[in-house]
Amino acid sequence: MKITILKHWLNEAMQHVSKAINGKNTLPILSGIKMDVTAQGVTLTASDVETTIQATIPAATEDGAQIVTVDEPGSVVLPAKLLVEMIKKLPKEEVHIETEVGFAALLKSGKTKINMVGMDPEEFPAVPALTEERSFTIAGADIRDMIKETVFAVSTSEQSPILTGVLWQLEPSKLTLLATDRHRLAQTAAEVGDGDNAPIKFVVSGKMLNELIKVIPDKGDVEITATQSQVLFEFGRTRLYCRILDGTYPDTSKIIPTAFKSELVVSTKAINAAIDRAFLLAREEKTNIVRLETVEDNAVTVSSNSSGLGSVSEQLEAESITGDPVRISFNSKYMLDVLKVIDSDQINIGFTGPMQPIIIKPVDGKDSLYLILPYRTSN
């Protein structure tokens, strides 16, 4: 294998694929990035078996500018950590890469020469084969927002592996994402396609989705292809394969109330600031418990206390309050996580009772819903 390639193209592709590498993996081959060179360009692949990311660098741009000059096609696996750091620090834009006997590689840029110990590409795991596939397309900016609005609510406990992922449900014209750790729930939906999509249902690891949103570009679409065991996210010149989590996701529809005894509409910014201040004391108690109470004149009180430090109480004006008086305690960290992802000036908070789920929705009409279970406190 012998090529000359532009550094910034190679660096961008490596930044994408290296997100699939898991430092805890014990197989040496999975600590590397596989480089496949053909006359059409270069394909980089990294994998931890569960997730595989590929990025393709074409030989030339659409207007004919040369990116890769291929003198000899071939393949090699190079150590990812060293390769990624070294390419960033090379002095010139042109990088020459050549493999030698025993998969050793020589990299040259300007007067800099680097020798790397490569590995046999035949030992690298094959890219997952997709069969019986079903696909749909959605704007990259939309799917990135949907993931951010739900992934924070996945479980971190491996006792229920299925809950460490986000549930994806595609209906003929609607995509819904849902995550829960049994204490809270986040759900969002968006219109997809022209109403002719075949139903799809699968669960994707929250850890992988957090990596996915780092590489989805601001512009362009994402094509999503699902099979029985794998899902492929394809955008631009990047392909991300991920294993679908095994198991049956619990039916959460019965725990989401549709009618409320009390509702309030309040400024998102104002209640976020009040709960954030109350959280400072609640955090010291290691409980994160904050109390919310409706009072007269369309006002809401947010409070918390610490036995060793003191207490905080803040009153803010609500846009509206309807129904029975409310006095409820909740995990302030959970509420702040919700408020962080809501892009709406106002929120609607619904209550069905002192120990029943709290429902938070944006007022701007977006099809999103958040659920937090309250705490029982002595007072």
N, C-alpha and C positions, 0 to 999 in steps of 0.2 A: 504494500500500500504506500502510495506517495502522492501527497496533495499539497497545494498552497491555498490557504483560505484567509479571508478577511477576519481579523480578530473580533470585531464588535458583533458580527453575525454568530461566530462560534461561542462567544461569551454569553450572549443572550440565550442561545439554545441550551447551553449547559446550565445556566441558572434555572431554567424551567425543569429540565429532567432531573437535576440533582435533588429536587424536593421529594423524589420517590425513594431516596436512599435512607435506610434505617441504620443508624450507627450501632444498634444492638444486634444486628444480624451476624450470625457466626460463620456464614458461608463467605469465604474470601472473594469469590467471583461477584457477589452482590455489593461489594464495596467499590465496584468500578462502573464506569460508563462505557457502554459498547458503542463503537464507531463503525458504521457500515458505509463504505464508499463505493459508488457506482458512477457511471458517466453522467447521471442525472443530478448528482450532488451527494450530500452527506446526511445520514440519519443517525441521530444519537438516541440511545435507549438506556434508561436506568430502571431498576426494579427492586422491590423487597418481597417479591412473590405475590403479596396481597395487592399491591399497586404497581403499575408499570406506566412510565411516561416516555413518550417518543416525541422528538422534535426534528423536523426535516429542514435542511438548509439547501436550497436549490443551487444548481451550478451557476445560474445567472438570474438577474432580476427580469421583470416583465419587459423592461425597456432595453434589455440586452447587456447591461453592465455585469461584468464578471465578478462572481463571488468566490467560486471554487474552481481551481484549475486541477484537473485530475490527470496525473501522469500514470498512476497504476491503481486500479481498484483493489479493494480488499477489506478486511475487517480486523479489529483488535479491541480488547477491553483494557482501558487504562485506569489507574487508581483515581477515583473521583475527587477526593479531598485535595490531593496535590494538583491535579489537572485544573480544577476550577480556580484555585488560588493562583496558580502559575500563569494561566492564560490572561487573567486580569492584569498581571504585572509585567507582561512582555512589553518591550520598548517600541516595537513597530506595529503597524496595522497589518502587515502581511505575516502570516505564520506558516512555516513549512513543517509538515509532519510526515515522517517516513518510518515504516516498520522495518526491523532487521531480523536476524535469526533469533528464534525462540521468543517471538512476540515482543522483543525489546523495541522501544520507540525513541526516535530522535526528533526533538522539536527545536526549530531554529527561528529566531526573529531578530533581525539586525545582526549584531555581533554576539547575541546570547544563544548558547546551545544548552539544551537540557536532555539528559538521558533518563528514560523512565522504564521501569520493569512492567511490561504488559502481561496480559493473561489470554488464554485460549478462548476465542469467541464462541467456539463450539460448546463450551461449558455453560454459557450464559442461557438462562431460561428463555424459552420461546415466547413470543408475544401471544396473548390469549387469542384463540380462534373464536370468532363470533358466528353462531349458527342460530337459525330460527329467530332472527333479530327483528325488533320493532323500533322505529326511530321517530323522533320529533325534533323540531327546531324552535329555539327561543332566543331572544336577544341576550347577548352576554351580560349587559348591564342589569337586565331584569333578573336573570338567574343568580347573579352575584348578590343582588339585594335580597332575594328570597332566601338564599343560604344564610346570609348574615342575620336575617330576621328570625331564624329558627335554630341554627346549629348551637347556639349558646345553651339551649335547654336539654341537650343530650345528657345521658347519664355518664358518669366517669367510673362507675362500678362494673367490673367484669362479671359480677354475679348474674347480671341480666345482659348478656352481650348484645341482644337485639336492640336494647334501649341506648346503646352507645352510638347508634346511627340515626339518621333522619329518614323518615318514611316519605317516599315519593309516590303520588297517586295521579295518574293521568286519566282523565275522562275525555269524551269526544272533543271538548273545546276548553278544558280547564285543567291546569296543573296545580296540585296542592302539595305543599311540604309541611310535615308535622314532626315535632320532636317533644319528648317528655322524659323526665327522670322520676316520675311518680309523685313529685312534689310540686312541679310546675309543668306547664305545657305552652308551646309556641306553635302557631299555625298561620300560614299565609298561602294565598292562591293568586293565580294570574291566568288570563285568557291565553290560550295557545292554539294556533292554527285556525282552520276554517270549520271546525266541528266534525272532522272526519277521522280523528285519531283513534286508533285501537286502544282499548283500556290497558294500562300498564301499572304494576304495583311492585315496588322493590324498596329495599332499605340500604342506604350507603353510609359507611363509617363517617362519623363526625370529624374525626382526625383528618381523614382524607379530604373532606369538603373544605376544611380550614386551609389546606394547601391549595386546593383548586381555586379558591377565590383570589389567591395571590397571583395567579398566572392568567386568569381570564382577562383579555384586553378590554379597554373602555368601549371600543366600537366593534361592530360585527356580531354575527350570530354564533351560537353554540349548537351543534348537532349532537343529540343524545341518543345513543343506541343501547337498548337493553336486551339481554338474553336471560336464560334461566339462572345463570351463575355470575355473569359479568355485565358491567355497564361501561360504555365508552363515551367520553366527552371529547368532542373534536372541534377545534377552533383554530383558524389560521393555519399554521404549519405544525400545530401541537396536537397530540393524541394522548389522552389519559385514560388508561384502563384500570378498573377497580373491581375487586370481588364484591359481589352482593352478599350482605350478611344473611346467614342462615337463621331460620326461625320464623315464627308468626308474630307480627307486631300486634300488641293489644288493641282492642276496640275501645277508643277513647270517646266515641260519640255520646255515650250515655252519661259521662261525667261533666259534659259542657252544658250548663243551663241555658235555656232560651228565653226565660222570663225572670224578672228580678223584682225583689221587694223594695229595693232602693237603687237609685242611680245618681251619679254626679258627673258633671262635665267640668273639667278644670284645665287650666293652662299646663301644657306638658313641661315647659321650662320652669314654671313656678313650683310645681309639685316635685319635680326632679331635684331642684335646688334644696327644697325643704327636707326631703327624705335623705339627701346626701349629707346634710348637716346633722340630722338625727342619727344617721348611720355611724358617724364618728364615735358617738358614745356607745351605741349598740354594739359596735365592733369590739370595744374594750371589754364588754361583758361576755364576749365570745358567743353571743346568741343571735346577733343581728336583728333582734326584735324591735320593731317600730310600731307605734299605735297611731291609728287614724280615727278621728271622731268628727262627725258633723255636728255643728252647733247652730245657734240662731243666726239670722241675717245672711243666709247663703254662705256661711263660712265653714272652713274645714281646719281642724287642728291636727298637726303632726307632732308627735312627741316621742322621746326615749329617755332612759335614765341609766346611770351606772352607779352602783352602790358605793364605789370608791371615788368617783370623780364628780358626780352631780347629775343634772338633768337638763334637757332642752325641750322647749315647747314653742311651736311656731304656728301662727294662724294665717291662712291665706283665703282669699275670696274665690269662690267657685262661680263658674258661669251659670250653673243651675244645679239644684238638688231636688230630687223628687222621691216620694215614698217615705218609708219608716226611717227614724234616726239610726245612724250607723256608729258602732264602736267596735273596732276590730284590730287585731294584731297580726303582723305578717313579717316574713323575712325580707328585710330592707335590701339585702344584696340581690335577691331575686327580682324585686321591683325595679331596682336601678338597672339591672341587666335588660329588662323590658323597655324602660324609658330611653335607654341608650340607642335602641334600634328603631324606635318609632319616629318617623319623619312627618309629624303632624303638629300643628300649633296647639291643638287641644286633644284631650283623650276623654273617653267615656269609661267610667268604672262602674260595674254592676255588682250588686250584692244580693244574695238570696238568704242570708242568715249568718249568725256569728261564727259558725264552724263550717260553712259551705264555701265552695270555691269563689274566689274573686276573679272577675272577668274584666280585662282591659282591652279596649279597642281604640284605634285612631279615629278621630272624627272626620278626617278628610275623605272618607268613603273607601279607602283601600281595604281590600278583603283580607284583613289580618285580625288575629285574635290571640290573646294571651291569658293564661289561667295560672293563678297562684293559690295554693292551699293556705288558709290562715293558721295561726298558732293559738292554742288555748293557754291563757295566762291566768294567774291567780286573781287578778283584779279585773 
